[in-house]
Each structure stands twice: as structure tokens, then as C-alpha cells.
Amino acid sequence: DVKVTQSSRYLVKRTGEKVFLECVQDMDHENMFWYRQDPGLGLRLIYFSYDVKMKEKGDIPEGYSVSREKKERFSLILESASTNQTSMYLCASHSQGPTDTQYFGPGTRLTVL
Amino acid sequence: AQTVTQSQPEMSVQEAETVTLSCTYDTSESDYYLFWYKQPPSRQMILVIRQEAYKQQNATENRFSVNFQKAAKSFSLKISDSQLGDAAMYFCAYRSEEYGNKLVFGAGTILRVKS
């Protein structure tokens, strides 16, 4: 079975803290993605990675960075958390095989106080 | 830029009835993919159905089917014989080869199923 896991389901941080959100997939997928989900806005792409050490900005990269040192792990970093980064964060990896779809993690609900 | 619009923030359906969720998109490309994803409350997002734009035949997956109107840029999801387990947030999404494997999502439609 396909599996995408995220390090935390719920996280509470203070303004200015550095925050790490981790995502791990066990499917040997090359492409991985970080989305942010907000009510009324759907999912918006923050960053994505085509392969190890390769990354590209998505539609809303400001205030975020990413790291992909190993194929199975894709980390999202909030260098200095702000209250407007309170949101649900979803990680996904993409299968280019017969199923040709993105598989999502359970999400991390981040609250920045 | 590609955009996806879901004009129904919420929908309700009686158990065993049929419901249709609407989605429109804007693109200048001719080759692309369209998806419906389901996000149950507090559970992971899963793929419901996929449609390739070059295929004229509408995709179906058991009780789920789509009405794909390429010229109108419309991609609606029909759920037949609705079940309580269908209650979820449904997202329409677009992907094109030129845009890599990135998905562009609509705002979502909350589907409530009444028993």
C-alpha cells in the first residue's frame, strides 16, 4: 500500500519560531509537493521537488523553504513563523506509473500564536 | 495561468439519491488532466476519478462518473446512490504536461449526506 506520512498531525508554535514539517513517502517517487489548505482557497502549492536536492517554487513560496536530502523525505521549513502561516499543510508525492496520481499525507494543522 | 472554479461551497444530498458537483476551469492548453479528489473529515485526501482531456469518453468509477465538456471547460462529478461515507470535501483539480505534475485546485465543495 502506498504511504505518505507527516511528522505531526497538530502543531502549535509561537511567532518567530523556526518550524520544520517533515514528510516521508515509501513509494520511491521522484516528485514531492507541499501544499497549504485554507477555507475557501482550496490547496495552494508552496514548493515542489523533482528529485533529490532539486526544488522549485510554487505559487506561494514566500516565508517558506524546503529541503530534500533523500528521495523519500521532503521537509518544509518556516524560517520565522508568523500568525498568517496558521493553516493546514499537506504533503504529496506523485506516481508516474499506471495510477498517475498524487498521494497525500494526513496533513499537519499548524497554529502560530 | 490555469484556474479552477468550484461554484458550490456546500451541497446536500439525501442518502441513495444522486448529486452533481460542478467544476469549471480555464486554460489555453489542449492536452491536460482533470481530477476529483475526496477529503473525508480528518482523513487523508484520496483520488476519486481522473479524466484525460484527449479522451472523449467520460470516466466512471463505480458510483462516480464525470461529465466532461471540453469546449465549455466544464468537469462535473456525479455521485449516484449516495452513501453516508460520501460525506466529505471534494476538490476538482487540473494538471497539464506543460505545467509539470503540479496540480491546480479549486476551492472545494463540502458534501453533506442526509440519512
Interface residues (C-beta under 8 A of the other chain):
Chain A: V4 N31 F33 Y35 G40 L41 G42 L43 R44 L45 F48 Y50 G58 L90 H94 Q96 D100 T101 Q102 F104 G105 P106 G107
Chain B: V4 Q6 P9 Y33 F35 Y37 R43 Q44 M45 I46 L47 R50 F91 A93 G100 N101 K102 L103 V104 F105 G106 A107 G108
